[in-house]
Amino acid sequence: MENKVKNISEEQVKTLLNIEAHLLAKKTVLNIDEVCRFTGLSKSHVYKLTCYHKIPFFKKSKHLFFDRIEVENWLMSSRQ
């Protein structure tokens, strides 16, 4: 019985993560946590990139925001 509940719980977690990924792909404006998930970069590295203006961002009061399409283009710009 416990094994069955555990399997259902793991399936629900996978489903929720999948839904979250789809919702993130639909958003046009991302916060720093979402950019970290989207790019796979650490939060400290993203802060460093914004400090040196290496990544496109917007600042509203003390919050950072990122345009998803601009971040995608930024990621694709360093092709080798």
mmJSON file of the N, C-alpha and C atoms, coordinates in Angstrom:
{"data_MODEL":{"atom_site":{
"group_PDB":["ATOM","ATOM","ATOM","ATOM","ATOM","ATOM","ATOM","ATOM","ATOM","ATOM","ATOM","ATOM","ATOM","ATOM","ATOM","ATOM","ATOM","ATOM","ATOM","ATOM","ATOM","ATOM","ATOM","ATOM","ATOM","ATOM","ATOM","ATOM","ATOM","ATOM","ATOM","ATOM","ATOM","ATOM","ATOM","ATOM","ATOM","ATOM","ATOM","ATOM","ATOM","ATOM","ATOM","ATOM","ATOM","ATOM","ATOM","ATOM","ATOM","ATOM","ATOM","ATOM","ATOM","ATOM","ATOM","ATOM","ATOM","ATOM","ATOM","ATOM","ATOM","ATOM","ATOM","ATOM","ATOM","ATOM","ATOM","ATOM","ATOM","ATOM","ATOM","ATOM","ATOM","ATOM","ATOM","ATOM","ATOM","ATOM","ATOM","ATOM","ATOM","ATOM","ATOM","ATOM","ATOM","ATOM","ATOM","ATOM","ATOM","ATOM","ATOM","ATOM","ATOM","ATOM","ATOM","ATOM","ATOM","ATOM","ATOM","ATOM","ATOM","ATOM","ATOM","ATOM","ATOM","ATOM","ATOM","ATOM","ATOM","ATOM","ATOM","ATOM","ATOM","ATOM","ATOM","ATOM","ATOM","ATOM","ATOM","ATOM","ATOM","ATOM","ATOM","ATOM","ATOM","ATOM","ATOM","ATOM","ATOM","ATOM","ATOM","ATOM","ATOM","ATOM","ATOM","ATOM","ATOM","ATOM","ATOM","ATOM","ATOM","ATOM","ATOM","ATOM","ATOM","ATOM","ATOM","ATOM","ATOM","ATOM","ATOM","ATOM","ATOM","ATOM","ATOM","ATOM","ATOM","ATOM","ATOM","ATOM","ATOM","ATOM","ATOM","ATOM","ATOM","ATOM","ATOM","ATOM","ATOM","ATOM","ATOM","ATOM","ATOM","ATOM","ATOM","ATOM","ATOM","ATOM","ATOM","ATOM","ATOM","ATOM","ATOM","ATOM","ATOM","ATOM","ATOM","ATOM","ATOM","ATOM","ATOM","ATOM","ATOM","ATOM","ATOM","ATOM","ATOM","ATOM","ATOM","ATOM","ATOM","ATOM","ATOM","ATOM","ATOM","ATOM","ATOM","ATOM","ATOM","ATOM","ATOM","ATOM","ATOM","ATOM","ATOM","ATOM","ATOM","ATOM","ATOM","ATOM","ATOM","ATOM","ATOM","ATOM","ATOM","ATOM","ATOM","ATOM","ATOM","ATOM","ATOM","ATOM","ATOM","ATOM","ATOM","ATOM","ATOM","ATOM","ATOM","ATOM"],
"id":[1,2,3,4,5,6,7,8,9,10,11,12,13,14,15,16,17,18,19,20,21,22,23,24,25,26,27,28,29,30,31,32,33,34,35,36,37,38,39,40,41,42,43,44,45,46,47,48,49,50,51,52,53,54,55,56,57,58,59,60,61,62,63,64,65,66,67,68,69,70,71,72,73,74,75,76,77,78,79,80,81,82,83,84,85,86,87,88,89,90,91,92,93,94,95,96,97,98,99,100,101,102,103,104,105,106,107,108,109,110,111,112,113,114,115,116,117,118,119,120,121,122,123,124,125,126,127,128,129,130,131,132,133,134,135,136,137,138,139,140,141,142,143,144,145,146,147,148,149,150,151,152,153,154,155,156,157,158,159,160,161,162,163,164,165,166,167,168,169,170,171,172,173,174,175,176,177,178,179,180,181,182,183,184,185,186,187,188,189,190,191,192,193,194,195,196,197,198,199,200,201,202,203,204,205,206,207,208,209,210,211,212,213,214,215,216,217,218,219,220,221,222,223,224,225,226,227,228,229,230,231,232,233,234,235,236,237,238,239,240],
"type_symbol":["N","C","C","N","C","C","N","C","C","N","C","C","N","C","C","N","C","C","N","C","C","N","C","C","N","C","C","N","C","C","N","C","C","N","C","C","N","C","C","N","C","C","N","C","C","N","C","C","N","C","C","N","C","C","N","C","C","N","C","C","N","C","C","N","C","C","N","C","C","N","C","C","N","C","C","N","C","C","N","C","C","N","C","C","N","C","C","N","C","C","N","C","C","N","C","C","N","C","C","N","C","C","N","C","C","N","C","C","N","C","C","N","C","C","N","C","C","N","C","C","N","C","C","N","C","C","N","C","C","N","C","C","N","C","C","N","C","C","N","C","C","N","C","C","N","C","C","N","C","C","N","C","C","N","C","C","N","C","C","N","C","C","N","C","C","N","C","C","N","C","C","N","C","C","N","C","C","N","C","C","N","C","C","N","C","C","N","C","C","N","C","C","N","C","C","N","C","C","N","C","C","N","C","C","N","C","C","N","C","C","N","C","C","N","C","C","N","C","C","N","C","C","N","C","C","N","C","C","N","C","C","N","C","C","N","C","C","N","C","C"],
"label_atom_id":["N","CA","C","N","CA","C","N","CA","C","N","CA","C","N","CA","C","N","CA","C","N","CA","C","N","CA","C","N","CA","C","N","CA","C","N","CA","C","N","CA","C","N","CA","C","N","CA","C","N","CA","C","N","CA","C","N","CA","C","N","CA","C","N","CA","C","N","CA","C","N","CA","C","N","CA","C","N","CA","C","N","CA","C","N","CA","C","N","CA","C","N","CA","C","N","CA","C","N","CA","C","N","CA","C","N","CA","C","N","CA","C","N","CA","C","N","CA","C","N","CA","C","N","CA","C","N","CA","C","N","CA","C","N","CA","C","N","CA","C","N","CA","C","N","CA","C","N","CA","C","N","CA","C","N","CA","C","N","CA","C","N","CA","C","N","CA","C","N","CA","C","N","CA","C","N","CA","C","N","CA","C","N","CA","C","N","CA","C","N","CA","C","N","CA","C","N","CA","C","N","CA","C","N","CA","C","N","CA","C","N","CA","C","N","CA","C","N","CA","C","N","CA","C","N","CA","C","N","CA","C","N","CA","C","N","CA","C","N","CA","C","N","CA","C","N","CA","C","N","CA","C","N","CA","C","N","CA","C","N","CA","C","N","CA","C","N","CA","C","N","CA","C","N","CA","C","N","CA","C"],
"label_alt_id":[null,null,null,null,null,null,null,null,null,null,null,null,null,null,null,null,null,null,null,null,null,null,null,null,null,null,null,null,null,null,null,null,null,null,null,null,null,null,null,null,null,null,null,null,null,null,null,null,null,null,null,null,null,null,null,null,null,null,null,null,null,null,null,null,null,null,null,null,null,null,null,null,null,null,null,null,null,null,null,null,null,null,null,null,null,null,null,null,null,null,null,null,null,null,null,null,null,null,null,null,null,null,null,null,null,null,null,null,null,null,null,null,null,null,null,null,null,null,null,null,null,null,null,null,null,null,null,null,null,null,null,null,null,null,null,null,null,null,null,null,null,null,null,null,null,null,null,null,null,null,null,null,null,null,null,null,null,null,null,null,null,null,null,null,null,null,null,null,null,null,null,null,null,null,null,null,null,null,null,null,null,null,null,null,null,null,null,null,null,null,null,null,null,null,null,null,null,null,null,null,null,null,null,null,null,null,null,null,null,null,null,null,null,null,null,null,null,null,null,null,null,null,null,null,null,null,null,null,null,null,null,null,null,null,null,null,null,null,null,null],
"label_comp_id":["MET","MET","MET","GLU","GLU","GLU","ASN","ASN","ASN","LYS","LYS","LYS","VAL","VAL","VAL","LYS","LYS","LYS","ASN","ASN","ASN","ILE","ILE","ILE","SER","SER","SER","GLU","GLU","GLU","GLU","GLU","GLU","GLN","GLN","GLN","VAL","VAL","VAL","LYS","LYS","LYS","THR","THR","THR","LEU","LEU","LEU","LEU","LEU","LEU","ASN","ASN","ASN","ILE","ILE","ILE","GLU","GLU","GLU","ALA","ALA","ALA","HIS","HIS","HIS","LEU","LEU","LEU","LEU","LEU","LEU","ALA","ALA","ALA","LYS","LYS","LYS","LYS","LYS","LYS","THR","THR","THR","VAL","VAL","VAL","LEU","LEU","LEU","ASN","ASN","ASN","ILE","ILE","ILE","ASP","ASP","ASP","GLU","GLU","GLU","VAL","VAL","VAL","CYS","CYS","CYS","ARG","ARG","ARG","PHE","PHE","PHE","THR","THR","THR","GLY","GLY","GLY","LEU","LEU","LEU","SER","SER","SER","LYS","LYS","LYS","SER","SER","SER","HIS","HIS","HIS","VAL","VAL","VAL","TYR","TYR","TYR","LYS","LYS","LYS","LEU","LEU","LEU","THR","THR","THR","CYS","CYS","CYS","TYR","TYR","TYR","HIS","HIS","HIS","LYS","LYS","LYS","ILE","ILE","ILE","PRO","PRO","PRO","PHE","PHE","PHE","PHE","PHE","PHE","LYS","LYS","LYS","LYS","LYS","LYS","SER","SER","SER","LYS","LYS","LYS","HIS","HIS","HIS","LEU","LEU","LEU","PHE","PHE","PHE","PHE","PHE","PHE","ASP","ASP","ASP","ARG","ARG","ARG","ILE","ILE","ILE","GLU","GLU","GLU","VAL","VAL","VAL","GLU","GLU","GLU","ASN","ASN","ASN","TRP","TRP","TRP","LEU","LEU","LEU","MET","MET","MET","SER","SER","SER","SER","SER","SER","ARG","ARG","ARG","GLN","GLN","GLN"],
"label_asym_id":["A","A","A","A","A","A","A","A","A","A","A","A","A","A","A","A","A","A","A","A","A","A","A","A","A","A","A","A","A","A","A","A","A","A","A","A","A","A","A","A","A","A","A","A","A","A","A","A","A","A","A","A","A","A","A","A","A","A","A","A","A","A","A","A","A","A","A","A","A","A","A","A","A","A","A","A","A","A","A","A","A","A","A","A","A","A","A","A","A","A","A","A","A","A","A","A","A","A","A","A","A","A","A","A","A","A","A","A","A","A","A","A","A","A","A","A","A","A","A","A","A","A","A","A","A","A","A","A","A","A","A","A","A","A","A","A","A","A","A","A","A","A","A","A","A","A","A","A","A","A","A","A","A","A","A","A","A","A","A","A","A","A","A","A","A","A","A","A","A","A","A","A","A","A","A","A","A","A","A","A","A","A","A","A","A","A","A","A","A","A","A","A","A","A","A","A","A","A","A","A","A","A","A","A","A","A","A","A","A","A","A","A","A","A","A","A","A","A","A","A","A","A","A","A","A","A","A","A","A","A","A","A","A","A","A","A","A","A","A","A"],
"label_entity_id":["1","1","1","1","1","1","1","1","1","1","1","1","1","1","1","1","1","1","1","1","1","1","1","1","1","1","1","1","1","1","1","1","1","1","1","1","1","1","1","1","1","1","1","1","1","1","1","1","1","1","1","1","1","1","1","1","1","1","1","1","1","1","1","1","1","1","1","1","1","1","1","1","1","1","1","1","1","1","1","1","1","1","1","1","1","1","1","1","1","1","1","1","1","1","1","1","1","1","1","1","1","1","1","1","1","1","1","1","1","1","1","1","1","1","1","1","1","1","1","1","1","1","1","1","1","1","1","1","1","1","1","1","1","1","1","1","1","1","1","1","1","1","1","1","1","1","1","1","1","1","1","1","1","1","1","1","1","1","1","1","1","1","1","1","1","1","1","1","1","1","1","1","1","1","1","1","1","1","1","1","1","1","1","1","1","1","1","1","1","1","1","1","1","1","1","1","1","1","1","1","1","1","1","1","1","1","1","1","1","1","1","1","1","1","1","1","1","1","1","1","1","1","1","1","1","1","1","1","1","1","1","1","1","1","1","1","1","1","1","1"],
"label_seq_id":[1,1,1,2,2,2,3,3,3,4,4,4,5,5,5,6,6,6,7,7,7,8,8,8,9,9,9,10,10,10,11,11,11,12,12,12,13,13,13,14,14,14,15,15,15,16,16,16,17,17,17,18,18,18,19,19,19,20,20,20,21,21,21,22,22,22,23,23,23,24,24,24,25,25,25,26,26,26,27,27,27,28,28,28,29,29,29,30,30,30,31,31,31,32,32,32,33,33,33,34,34,34,35,35,35,36,36,36,37,37,37,38,38,38,39,39,39,40,40,40,41,41,41,42,42,42,43,43,43,44,44,44,45,45,45,46,46,46,47,47,47,48,48,48,49,49,49,50,50,50,51,51,51,52,52,52,53,53,53,54,54,54,55,55,55,56,56,56,57,57,57,58,58,58,59,59,59,60,60,60,61,61,61,62,62,62,63,63,63,64,64,64,65,65,65,66,66,66,67,67,67,68,68,68,69,69,69,70,70,70,71,71,71,72,72,72,73,73,73,74,74,74,75,75,75,76,76,76,77,77,77,78,78,78,79,79,79,80,80,80],
"pdbx_PDB_ins_code":[null,null,null,null,null,null,null,null,null,null,null,null,null,null,null,null,null,null,null,null,null,null,null,null,null,null,null,null,null,null,null,null,null,null,null,null,null,null,null,null,null,null,null,null,null,null,null,null,null,null,null,null,null,null,null,null,null,null,null,null,null,null,null,null,null,null,null,null,null,null,null,null,null,null,null,null,null,null,null,null,null,null,null,null,null,null,null,null,null,null,null,null,null,null,null,null,null,null,null,null,null,null,null,null,null,null,null,null,null,null,null,null,null,null,null,null,null,null,null,null,null,null,null,null,null,null,null,null,null,null,null,null,null,null,null,null,null,null,null,null,null,null,null,null,null,null,null,null,null,null,null,null,null,null,null,null,null,null,null,null,null,null,null,null,null,null,null,null,null,null,null,null,null,null,null,null,null,null,null,null,null,null,null,null,null,null,null,null,null,null,null,null,null,null,null,null,null,null,null,null,null,null,null,null,null,null,null,null,null,null,null,null,null,null,null,null,null,null,null,null,null,null,null,null,null,null,null,null,null,null,null,null,null,null,null,null,null,null,null,null],
"Cartn_x":[0.821,0.0,0.866,1.904,2.772,3.536,3.954,4.685,3.811,2.535,1.594,1.399,1.27,1.11,2.371,3.531,4.796,4.918,4.527,4.575,3.635,2.452,1.499,2.06,2.65,3.224,4.356,5.226,6.317,5.779,4.735,4.121,3.52,2.9,2.313,3.389,4.514,5.616,6.144,6.323,6.791,5.801,4.519,3.487,3.52,3.644,3.701,4.932,6.068,7.282,7.126,6.461,6.21,5.296,4.257,3.341,4.08,4.919,5.69,6.601,7.235,8.115,7.327,6.126,5.295,4.838,4.488,4.079,5.234,6.424,7.595,7.872,7.648,7.875,6.871,5.709,4.681,4.865,5.585,5.768,6.705,6.466,7.353,8.301,7.897,8.737,9.071,10.369,10.832,11.526,11.409,12.187,13.509,14.335,15.682,15.649,14.732,14.645,14.244,13.315,12.866,13.968,14.762,15.89,16.925,17.133,18.081,17.604,16.32,15.783,15.831,15.531,15.476,16.861,17.885,19.225,20.102,19.773,20.612,21.781,21.793,22.861,22.496,23.508,23.249,22.794,22.137,21.641,22.802,23.878,25.019,25.643,25.673,26.235,25.344,24.039,23.125,23.261,23.392,23.615,24.906,25.947,27.219,27.069,26.332,26.11,25.343,24.377,23.638,24.521,25.397,26.304,27.194,27.664,28.526,27.758,26.441,25.56,25.852,26.089,26.35,25.071,24.024,22.744,21.687,20.758,19.731,18.744,18.471,17.558,16.909,15.868,15.183,15.218,15.277,15.259,14.131,13.226,12.109,12.249,12.483,12.863,14.045,13.924,15.066,14.933,13.972,13.719,14.247,14.78,15.272,14.263,14.077,13.183,13.894,13.514,14.17,13.113,13.33,12.471,12.944,12.048,12.425,13.052,12.503,13.024,14.421,14.635,15.966,16.984,16.573,17.48,17.789,16.781,17.016,18.004,17.813,18.728,20.127,20.222,21.513,22.211,21.473,22.048,22.551,21.804,22.155,23.259,23.548,24.505,25.95,26.253,27.643,27.91,27.412,27.616,29.053,29.578,30.971,31.026],
"Cartn_y":[-1.198,0.0,1.264,1.305,2.481,2.664,1.575,1.628,2.228,1.86,2.374,3.876,4.327,5.755,6.508,5.93,6.567,6.724,5.693,5.768,6.839,6.935,7.96,9.336,9.51,10.792,11.187,10.251,10.546,10.931,10.274,10.608,12.015,12.37,13.694,14.772,14.517,15.472,15.661,14.573,14.668,15.458,15.216,15.926,17.415,17.756,19.165,19.857,19.189,19.773,19.99,19.074,19.209,20.402,20.551,21.686,22.992,23.015,24.215,24.601,23.625,23.897,24.485,23.965,24.496,25.917,26.186,27.543,28.525,28.092,28.943,29.286,28.349,28.585,29.578,29.706,30.621,32.044,32.217,33.549,34.375,35.67,36.537,37.314,37.593,38.31,37.363,37.22,36.28,37.012,36.481,37.015,36.254,36.587,35.994,34.493,34.026,32.588,31.824,32.383,31.741,31.741,32.818,32.859,31.801,31.619,30.587,29.207,28.926,27.636,27.501,28.591,28.596,28.371,29.017,28.949,27.88,27.482,26.537,27.195,28.523,29.26,29.483,29.667,29.944,31.4,31.653,33.0,33.988,33.586,34.495,34.824,33.851,34.1,35.048,34.892,35.796,37.214,37.346,38.67,39.289,38.474,38.97,39.42,38.659,39.033,40.342,40.555,41.823,42.975,42.722,43.765,44.292,43.386,43.765,44.002,44.024,44.252,43.283,42.021,40.992,40.281,40.373,39.742,40.846,40.808,41.852,41.709,42.824,42.808,44.17,44.196,45.411,45.482,46.686,46.844,47.779,47.302,48.095,48.129,49.308,49.52,48.595,47.623,46.76,45.362,45.168,43.857,43.796,42.63,42.398,41.575,41.949,41.226,40.994,39.928,39.534,39.186,39.637,39.256,37.89,36.918,35.54,35.458,36.175,36.125,36.743,37.852,38.458,37.521,36.814,35.859,34.703,34.221,33.164,33.636,34.846,35.397,35.561,35.994,36.148,34.797,33.759,32.421,31.936,32.245,31.78,32.615,33.799,34.705,34.256,33.398,32.991,31.612,31.413,30.142,30.023,28.809,28.597,27.553],
"Cartn_z":[0.0,0.0,0.0,0.889,0.955,-0.355,-0.965,-2.228,-3.327,-3.336,-4.334,-4.157,-2.902,-2.612,-3.002,-2.736,-3.089,-4.602,-5.355,-6.818,-7.349,-6.777,-7.204,-6.901,-5.739,-5.359,-6.308,-6.669,-7.598,-8.965,-9.41,-10.696,-10.653,-9.546,-9.419,-9.423,-8.776,-8.769,-10.181,-10.919,-12.307,-13.159,-12.961,-13.713,-13.387,-12.115,-11.726,-12.284,-12.279,-12.857,-14.353,-15.03,-16.454,-16.731,-15.927,-16.071,-15.818,-14.792,-14.481,-15.642,-16.27,-17.407,-18.576,-18.819,-19.899,-19.603,-18.37,-17.998,-18.122,-17.744,-17.863,-19.32,-20.214,-21.64,-22.211,-21.598,-22.085,-21.571,-20.466,-19.89,-20.761,-20.832,-21.6,-20.694,-19.468,-18.518,-17.373,-17.112,-16.102,-14.958,-13.756,-12.645,-12.569,-11.611,-11.571,-11.316,-10.464,-10.209,-11.466,-12.224,-13.459,-14.514,-14.572,-15.514,-15.139,-13.858,-13.412,-13.839,-13.663,-14.093,-15.612,-16.305,-17.766,-18.381,-17.817,-18.392,-17.757,-16.536,-15.818,-15.109,-15.069,-14.396,-12.935,-12.102,-10.693,-10.527,-9.413,-9.143,-9.025,-8.371,-8.212,-9.569,-10.47,-11.804,-12.604,-12.498,-13.203,-12.645,-11.331,-10.746,-11.27,-11.382,-11.894,-13.353,-14.156,-15.556,-15.664,-14.778,-14.814,-14.36,-13.402,-12.909,-14.032,-14.88,-15.999,-17.3,-17.223,-18.381,-19.523,-19.179,-20.175,-20.606,-19.804,-20.104,-20.133,-21.09,-21.141,-19.977,-19.306,-18.17,-17.983,-17.158,-16.765,-15.249,-14.72,-13.276,-12.899,-12.074,-11.578,-10.072,-9.515,-8.114,-7.818,-6.942,-6.643,-7.243,-8.134,-8.724,-10.155,-10.517,-11.871,-12.654,-13.91,-14.805,-16.129,-16.791,-18.033,-19.07,-20.307,-21.42,-21.908,-21.914,-22.266,-23.65,-24.612,-25.981,-26.049,-25.326,-25.3,-24.652,-23.613,-22.962,-23.909,-24.638,-25.63,-26.683,-27.191,-28.204,-27.637,-26.377,-25.715,-25.609,-25.256,-25.157,-26.514,-27.558,-28.898,-29.54,-28.995,-29.63,-29.5,-28.567,-28.374,-28.981,-30.177,-30.879,-31.344,-31.279,-31.717,-32.788],
"occupancy":[1.0,1.0,1.0,1.0,1.0,1.0,1.0,1.0,1.0,1.0,1.0,1.0,1.0,1.0,1.0,1.0,1.0,1.0,1.0,1.0,1.0,1.0,1.0,1.0,1.0,1.0,1.0,1.0,1.0,1.0,1.0,1.0,1.0,1.0,1.0,1.0,1.0,1.0,1.0,1.0,1.0,1.0,1.0,1.0,1.0,1.0,1.0,1.0,1.0,1.0,1.0,1.0,1.0,1.0,1.0,1.0,1.0,1.0,1.0,1.0,1.0,1.0,1.0,1.0,1.0,1.0,1.0,1.0,1.0,1.0,1.0,1.0,1.0,1.0,1.0,1.0,1.0,1.0,1.0,1.0,1.0,1.0,1.0,1.0,1.0,1.0,1.0,1.0,1.0,1.0,1.0,1.0,1.0,1.0,1.0,1.0,1.0,1.0,1.0,1.0,1.0,1.0,1.0,1.0,1.0,1.0,1.0,1.0,1.0,1.0,1.0,1.0,1.0,1.0,1.0,1.0,1.0,1.0,1.0,1.0,1.0,1.0,1.0,1.0,1.0,1.0,1.0,1.0,1.0,1.0,1.0,1.0,1.0,1.0,1.0,1.0,1.0,1.0,1.0,1.0,1.0,1.0,1.0,1.0,1.0,1.0,1.0,1.0,1.0,1.0,1.0,1.0,1.0,1.0,1.0,1.0,1.0,1.0,1.0,1.0,1.0,1.0,1.0,1.0,1.0,1.0,1.0,1.0,1.0,1.0,1.0,1.0,1.0,1.0,1.0,1.0,1.0,1.0,1.0,1.0,1.0,1.0,1.0,1.0,1.0,1.0,1.0,1.0,1.0,1.0,1.0,1.0,1.0,1.0,1.0,1.0,1.0,1.0,1.0,1.0,1.0,1.0,1.0,1.0,1.0,1.0,1.0,1.0,1.0,1.0,1.0,1.0,1.0,1.0,1.0,1.0,1.0,1.0,1.0,1.0,1.0,1.0,1.0,1.0,1.0,1.0,1.0,1.0,1.0,1.0,1.0,1.0,1.0,1.0,1.0,1.0,1.0,1.0,1.0,1.0],
"B_iso_or_equiv":[0.0,0.0,0.0,0.0,0.0,0.0,0.0,0.0,0.0,0.0,0.0,0.0,0.0,0.0,0.0,0.0,0.0,0.0,0.0,0.0,0.0,0.0,0.0,0.0,0.0,0.0,0.0,0.0,0.0,0.0,0.0,0.0,0.0,0.0,0.0,0.0,0.0,0.0,0.0,0.0,0.0,0.0,0.0,0.0,0.0,0.0,0.0,0.0,0.0,0.0,0.0,0.0,0.0,0.0,0.0,0.0,0.0,0.0,0.0,0.0,0.0,0.0,0.0,0.0,0.0,0.0,0.0,0.0,0.0,0.0,0.0,0.0,0.0,0.0,0.0,0.0,0.0,0.0,0.0,0.0,0.0,0.0,0.0,0.0,0.0,0.0,0.0,0.0,0.0,0.0,0.0,0.0,0.0,0.0,0.0,0.0,0.0,0.0,0.0,0.0,0.0,0.0,0.0,0.0,0.0,0.0,0.0,0.0,0.0,0.0,0.0,0.0,0.0,0.0,0.0,0.0,0.0,0.0,0.0,0.0,0.0,0.0,0.0,0.0,0.0,0.0,0.0,0.0,0.0,0.0,0.0,0.0,0.0,0.0,0.0,0.0,0.0,0.0,0.0,0.0,0.0,0.0,0.0,0.0,0.0,0.0,0.0,0.0,0.0,0.0,0.0,0.0,0.0,0.0,0.0,0.0,0.0,0.0,0.0,0.0,0.0,0.0,0.0,0.0,0.0,0.0,0.0,0.0,0.0,0.0,0.0,0.0,0.0,0.0,0.0,0.0,0.0,0.0,0.0,0.0,0.0,0.0,0.0,0.0,0.0,0.0,0.0,0.0,0.0,0.0,0.0,0.0,0.0,0.0,0.0,0.0,0.0,0.0,0.0,0.0,0.0,0.0,0.0,0.0,0.0,0.0,0.0,0.0,0.0,0.0,0.0,0.0,0.0,0.0,0.0,0.0,0.0,0.0,0.0,0.0,0.0,0.0,0.0,0.0,0.0,0.0,0.0,0.0,0.0,0.0,0.0,0.0,0.0,0.0,0.0,0.0,0.0,0.0,0.0,0.0],
"pdbx_formal_charge":[null,null,null,null,null,null,null,null,null,null,null,null,null,null,null,null,null,null,null,null,null,null,null,null,null,null,null,null,null,null,null,null,null,null,null,null,null,null,null,null,null,null,null,null,null,null,null,null,null,null,null,null,null,null,null,null,null,null,null,null,null,null,null,null,null,null,null,null,null,null,null,null,null,null,null,null,null,null,null,null,null,null,null,null,null,null,null,null,null,null,null,null,null,null,null,null,null,null,null,null,null,null,null,null,null,null,null,null,null,null,null,null,null,null,null,null,null,null,null,null,null,null,null,null,null,null,null,null,null,null,null,null,null,null,null,null,null,null,null,null,null,null,null,null,null,null,null,null,null,null,null,null,null,null,null,null,null,null,null,null,null,null,null,null,null,null,null,null,null,null,null,null,null,null,null,null,null,null,null,null,null,null,null,null,null,null,null,null,null,null,null,null,null,null,null,null,null,null,null,null,null,null,null,null,null,null,null,null,null,null,null,null,null,null,null,null,null,null,null,null,null,null,null,null,null,null,null,null,null,null,null,null,null,null,null,null,null,null,null,null],
"auth_seq_id":[1,1,1,2,2,2,3,3,3,4,4,4,5,5,5,6,6,6,7,7,7,8,8,8,9,9,9,10,10,10,11,11,11,12,12,12,13,13,13,14,14,14,15,15,15,16,16,16,17,17,17,18,18,18,19,19,19,20,20,20,21,21,21,22,22,22,23,23,23,24,24,24,25,25,25,26,26,26,27,27,27,28,28,28,29,29,29,30,30,30,31,31,31,32,32,32,33,33,33,34,34,34,35,35,35,36,36,36,37,37,37,38,38,38,39,39,39,40,40,40,41,41,41,42,42,42,43,43,43,44,44,44,45,45,45,46,46,46,47,47,47,48,48,48,49,49,49,50,50,50,51,51,51,52,52,52,53,53,53,54,54,54,55,55,55,56,56,56,57,57,57,58,58,58,59,59,59,60,60,60,61,61,61,62,62,62,63,63,63,64,64,64,65,65,65,66,66,66,67,67,67,68,68,68,69,69,69,70,70,70,71,71,71,72,72,72,73,73,73,74,74,74,75,75,75,76,76,76,77,77,77,78,78,78,79,79,79,80,80,80],
"auth_comp_id":["MET","MET","MET","GLU","GLU","GLU","ASN","ASN","ASN","LYS","LYS","LYS","VAL","VAL","VAL","LYS","LYS","LYS","ASN","ASN","ASN","ILE","ILE","ILE","SER","SER","SER","GLU","GLU","GLU","GLU","GLU","GLU","GLN","GLN","GLN","VAL","VAL","VAL","LYS","LYS","LYS","THR","THR","THR","LEU","LEU","LEU","LEU","LEU","LEU","ASN","ASN","ASN","ILE","ILE","ILE","GLU","GLU","GLU","ALA","ALA","ALA","HIS","HIS","HIS","LEU","LEU","LEU","LEU","LEU","LEU","ALA","ALA","ALA","LYS","LYS","LYS","LYS","LYS","LYS","THR","THR","THR","VAL","VAL","VAL","LEU","LEU","LEU","ASN","ASN","ASN","ILE","ILE","ILE","ASP","ASP","ASP","GLU","GLU","GLU","VAL","VAL","VAL","CYS","CYS","CYS","ARG","ARG","ARG","PHE","PHE","PHE","THR","THR","THR","GLY","GLY","GLY","LEU","LEU","LEU","SER","SER","SER","LYS","LYS","LYS","SER","SER","SER","HIS","HIS","HIS","VAL","VAL","VAL","TYR","TYR","TYR","LYS","LYS","LYS","LEU","LEU","LEU","THR","THR","THR","CYS","CYS","CYS","TYR","TYR","TYR","HIS","HIS","HIS","LYS","LYS","LYS","ILE","ILE","ILE","PRO","PRO","PRO","PHE","PHE","PHE","PHE","PHE","PHE","LYS","LYS","LYS","LYS","LYS","LYS","SER","SER","SER","LYS","LYS","LYS","HIS","HIS","HIS","LEU","LEU","LEU","PHE","PHE","PHE","PHE","PHE","PHE","ASP","ASP","ASP","ARG","ARG","ARG","ILE","ILE","ILE","GLU","GLU","GLU","VAL","VAL","VAL","GLU","GLU","GLU","ASN","ASN","ASN","TRP","TRP","TRP","LEU","LEU","LEU","MET","MET","MET","SER","SER","SER","SER","SER","SER","ARG","ARG","ARG","GLN","GLN","GLN"],
"auth_asym_id":["A","A","A","A","A","A","A","A","A","A","A","A","A","A","A","A","A","A","A","A","A","A","A","A","A","A","A","A","A","A","A","A","A","A","A","A","A","A","A","A","A","A","A","A","A","A","A","A","A","A","A","A","A","A","A","A","A","A","A","A","A","A","A","A","A","A","A","A","A","A","A","A","A","A","A","A","A","A","A","A","A","A","A","A","A","A","A","A","A","A","A","A","A","A","A","A","A","A","A","A","A","A","A","A","A","A","A","A","A","A","A","A","A","A","A","A","A","A","A","A","A","A","A","A","A","A","A","A","A","A","A","A","A","A","A","A","A","A","A","A","A","A","A","A","A","A","A","A","A","A","A","A","A","A","A","A","A","A","A","A","A","A","A","A","A","A","A","A","A","A","A","A","A","A","A","A","A","A","A","A","A","A","A","A","A","A","A","A","A","A","A","A","A","A","A","A","A","A","A","A","A","A","A","A","A","A","A","A","A","A","A","A","A","A","A","A","A","A","A","A","A","A","A","A","A","A","A","A","A","A","A","A","A","A","A","A","A","A","A","A"],
"auth_atom_id":["N","CA","C","N","CA","C","N","CA","C","N","CA","C","N","CA","C","N","CA","C","N","CA","C","N","CA","C","N","CA","C","N","CA","C","N","CA","C","N","CA","C","N","CA","C","N","CA","C","N","CA","C","N","CA","C","N","CA","C","N","CA","C","N","CA","C","N","CA","C","N","CA","C","N","CA","C","N","CA","C","N","CA","C","N","CA","C","N","CA","C","N","CA","C","N","CA","C","N","CA","C","N","CA","C","N","CA","C","N","CA","C","N","CA","C","N","CA","C","N","CA","C","N","CA","C","N","CA","C","N","CA","C","N","CA","C","N","CA","C","N","CA","C","N","CA","C","N","CA","C","N","CA","C","N","CA","C","N","CA","C","N","CA","C","N","CA","C","N","CA","C","N","CA","C","N","CA","C","N","CA","C","N","CA","C","N","CA","C","N","CA","C","N","CA","C","N","CA","C","N","CA","C","N","CA","C","N","CA","C","N","CA","C","N","CA","C","N","CA","C","N","CA","C","N","CA","C","N","CA","C","N","CA","C","N","CA","C","N","CA","C","N","CA","C","N","CA","C","N","CA","C","N","CA","C","N","CA","C","N","CA","C","N","CA","C","N","CA","C","N","CA","C","N","CA","C","N","CA","C"],
"pdbx_PDB_model_num":[1,1,1,1,1,1,1,1,1,1,1,1,1,1,1,1,1,1,1,1,1,1,1,1,1,1,1,1,1,1,1,1,1,1,1,1,1,1,1,1,1,1,1,1,1,1,1,1,1,1,1,1,1,1,1,1,1,1,1,1,1,1,1,1,1,1,1,1,1,1,1,1,1,1,1,1,1,1,1,1,1,1,1,1,1,1,1,1,1,1,1,1,1,1,1,1,1,1,1,1,1,1,1,1,1,1,1,1,1,1,1,1,1,1,1,1,1,1,1,1,1,1,1,1,1,1,1,1,1,1,1,1,1,1,1,1,1,1,1,1,1,1,1,1,1,1,1,1,1,1,1,1,1,1,1,1,1,1,1,1,1,1,1,1,1,1,1,1,1,1,1,1,1,1,1,1,1,1,1,1,1,1,1,1,1,1,1,1,1,1,1,1,1,1,1,1,1,1,1,1,1,1,1,1,1,1,1,1,1,1,1,1,1,1,1,1,1,1,1,1,1,1,1,1,1,1,1,1,1,1,1,1,1,1,1,1,1,1,1,1]
}}}
